[in-house]
Each structure stands twice: as C-alpha cells, then as structure tokens.
Amino acid sequence: MKILPLHLARTCLMLCPLAACSTQPPVPRTSSVDVARYMGDWYVIASIPSRFEKGAFNAVESYRLAADGTIQTTFRYRKEKADGDLKTMHATGFAHPGERNAVWGMQFIWPIKAQYVIAWLDPGYRFVIVARDKRDYVWIMAREPAISGADYAALAGRVAAMGYDVSQLRKVPQQWPEAAPR
C-alpha cells in the first residue's frame, strides 16, 4: 500500500502551485458618481483597447442621460489614421445605484452587459479611469483631447496600482480639429 502515499504526495505537489494562485481583488471604485455631471464627451487619452478599438484615432466616448435613467453611449473614432473612416458604436449603460453609480452594465448587444467600473474620477470631473475587474481593458479619458505629461504619468501610475500591465497601455492619437475623411 505504498502506492497510495505516493499518489497523495504527487497530487499535493501538483495542487500546491494552484493554492498560490489567487484572483486579484476587484478594481477600486470611485466613492460616488454624479451621473448627470458625468454626461457629455470624454476623449480617450490611452487604453488597453478592445479588438474593435485597436488603431483608433480621435476616440471620443459620449454619454447622454435618457428619460428612463439609462445612459445612451456613443463611441466614435477614426480607423487607423486621423482622417480614416469614421466608426461608431452605440451602447446603453445601466448605472448600479447600490454601487454609488460607480459600476455600470454596458449593453452593446441584448441581453449581454459588460462590466464598466469608474475606478477613479477626478473631483473636478476632468479625468476618469474606467476599468474592469478582469483587468483586460482600461481607459484613461479626459474632458479635453490633450493632457499634460505629468497628468498622464499620474493617471498611468493609478492604472498600474490597480494591477494592470501598463506596458499594454496605448496612447490614442487625438488630432483636432478633425480632418475630413478621404
């Protein structure tokens, strides 16, 4: 019966590395969001982009509060260059009041809602970091199309502190006024 202890030892050795693996805690949430104040245009300064956003120029996320309390969202960008084809995506946001409006479900296709976490929001509503607990995507956005190097470094530092690999962060070129598409 020496085989049983050998199997137990091998099983323990195989499972020990799994015990060391732990999921990361959720990304932080900003203390609260005044949804009405959050509405309007946000320029995407940098992101770990989704496959749809790769190669985006002049990316802008626009939010409008609908009468039913949902958030109508339009994401627009130029493909591959500043005068590239204009692309737009529409989604409906559903703020979770129990999360102080800092967590939304973002619905591009019914019935699926993607997580949208307002992880950090400047008190003046000038800058925002939108993240996900999976840490697969992140967006640094601002009310203006350009920010200072110091502001960018501070925001990227916040993203790193949330557990993201900032080497994947891509600055989104913002060239305004926009050129006419060819």
VOGU-3710 file (C-alpha; in Angstrom, 3 decimals, decimal comma):
1> mkilplhlar> 0,000/0,000/0,000  2,939/2,350/-0,505  1,353/3,465/-3,784  -1,371/5,473/-2,012  1,076/7,798/-0,163  2,985/8,268/-3,417  -0,216/9,300/-5,244  -1,151/11,638/-2,390  2,283/13,248/-2,447  2,156/13,699/-6,230
11> tclmlcplaa> -1,358/15,166/-6,025  -0,245/17,607/-3,313  2,746/18,677/-5,386  0,506/19,298/-8,391  -2,050/21,276/-6,371  0,401/23,398/-4,353  1,085/25,815/-7,218  -2,678/26,258/-7,615  -3,003/27,194/-3,959  -0,517/30,006/-4,539
21> cstqppvprt> -2,658/31,324/-7,393  -5,242/33,786/-6,275  -7,573/36,000/-8,152  -6,949/39,704/-7,881  -9,342/41,744/-5,802  -11,885/43,854/-7,673  -10,585/47,111/-9,107  -11,343/50,059/-6,839  -14,487/52,068/-7,339  -14,608/55,833/-7,057
31> ssvdvarymg> -16,535/56,972/-3,979  -19,607/58,074/-5,954  -20,584/59,381/-9,370  -22,970/62,231/-10,092  -24,351/60,691/-13,279  -25,717/63,985/-14,630  -22,309/65,633/-14,182  -20,558/62,674/-15,824  -22,587/63,066/-19,028  -21,033/64,622/-22,129
41> dwyviasips> -17,895/63,957/-24,144  -14,805/62,174/-22,842  -11,697/61,945/-25,052  -9,870/58,618/-24,841  -6,291/59,549/-23,969  -4,980/55,997/-23,575  -6,335/52,490/-23,261  -5,676/48,818/-23,224  -8,011/48,567/-26,179  -10,620/46,040/-27,146
51> rfekgafnav> -10,161/44,458/-30,560  -12,586/46,993/-32,038  -10,545/49,956/-30,790  -7,106/48,899/-31,992  -5,700/51,546/-34,294  -8,203/54,175/-33,150  -7,550/57,891/-33,644  -9,644/60,733/-32,194  -11,609/58,356/-29,971  -14,438/60,032/-28,053
61> esyrlaadgt> -16,955/58,419/-25,701  -20,179/60,458/-25,396  -22,804/59,902/-22,708  -26,380/61,154/-22,601  -28,845/60,508/-19,788  -32,138/59,184/-21,183  -35,550/59,896/-19,648  -35,762/56,292/-18,389  -32,496/56,677/-16,427  -30,347/54,669/-18,812
71> iqttfryrke> -27,192/56,143/-20,286  -27,068/56,348/-24,073  -23,459/55,921/-25,127  -21,801/56,641/-28,458  -18,177/55,696/-29,031  -16,713/57,231/-32,173  -13,220/57,076/-33,619  -11,232/57,233/-36,837  -9,815/53,944/-38,074  -6,013/53,698/-38,406
81> kadgdlktmh> -5,369/57,430/-39,052  -6,675/60,887/-38,197  -8,552/61,149/-41,477  -9,527/57,468/-41,592  -13,027/56,087/-41,831  -15,342/57,199/-39,043  -16,526/54,284/-36,905  -19,233/54,453/-34,248  -20,564/52,028/-31,675  -23,648/52,510/-29,542
91> atgfahpger> -24,346/51,027/-26,134  -26,785/51,509/-23,306  -25,382/51,955/-19,822  -27,176/50,878/-16,666  -25,738/52,531/-13,547  -25,964/50,469/-10,363  -27,225/52,816/-7,614  -26,153/50,301/-4,951  -22,581/50,862/-6,135  -22,999/54,657/-5,866
101> navwgmqfiw> -23,259/54,767/-9,691  -19,578/53,785/-9,999  -20,385/50,426/-11,614  -22,399/50,143/-14,805  -23,563/47,356/-17,036  -22,759/48,399/-20,602  -25,002/46,695/-23,145  -23,869/46,590/-26,771  -25,956/43,514/-27,639  -29,051/42,399/-25,754
111> pikaqyviaw> -29,031/40,712/-23,223  -25,276/40,853/-22,538  -23,950/43,595/-20,254  -20,215/44,209/-19,964  -18,763/45,482/-16,706  -17,826/49,182/-16,683  -16,201/50,405/-13,462  -15,476/54,060/-12,835  -12,372/53,183/-10,859  -11,088/56,713/-10,334
121> ldpgyrfviv> -12,693/60,064/-11,072  -11,083/63,454/-10,665  -13,111/65,574/-8,201  -13,482/68,214/-10,937  -14,696/65,588/-13,435  -11,736/66,399/-15,737  -10,169/62,914/-15,815  -11,512/59,395/-15,354  -10,167/55,857/-15,337  -12,658/53,214/-16,455
131> ardkrdyvwi> -11,614/49,663/-15,641  -12,811/46,080/-15,327  -12,236/43,507/-12,607  -10,794/41,140/-15,250  -8,119/43,779/-15,948  -8,409/43,030/-19,648  -9,319/46,575/-20,703  -8,834/50,032/-19,235  -9,483/53,548/-20,490  -7,941/56,845/-19,398
141> marepaisga> -10,239/59,635/-20,530  -10,336/63,410/-20,204  -12,707/66,242/-20,992  -10,092/67,757/-23,330  -8,273/65,962/-26,179  -4,819/66,634/-24,705  -3,441/66,412/-21,170  -0,059/67,288/-19,686  2,722/64,736/-19,402  2,533/65,000/-15,612
151> dyaalagrva> -1,210/64,282/-15,617  -0,699/61,317/-17,948  2,072/59,897/-15,759  -0,103/60,242/-12,651  -3,051/58,532/-14,361  -0,864/55,711/-15,728  0,525/55,272/-12,206  -3,017/54,864/-10,886  -3,696/52,250/-13,581  -0,539/50,354/-12,565
161> amgydvsqlr> -1,595/50,486/-8,897  -4,868/48,799/-9,906  -2,896/45,767/-11,082  -2,761/46,430/-14,810  0,272/45,784/-17,004  0,819/49,358/-18,187  3,217/48,191/-20,907  -0,011/47,314/-22,775  -1,365/50,863/-22,390  -1,619/52,581/-25,782
171> kvpqqwpeaa> -1,903/56,340/-26,185  -4,744/57,252/-28,524  -3,736/59,956/-31,021  -6,026/62,979/-30,766  -5,656/65,426/-33,670  -8,172/68,261/-33,629  -9,749/69,938/-35,470  -10,543/66,753/-37,268  -9,581/66,425/-40,924  -12,231/65,397/-43,434
181> pr> -12,118/61,674/-44,223  -10,656/60,687/-47,566
//
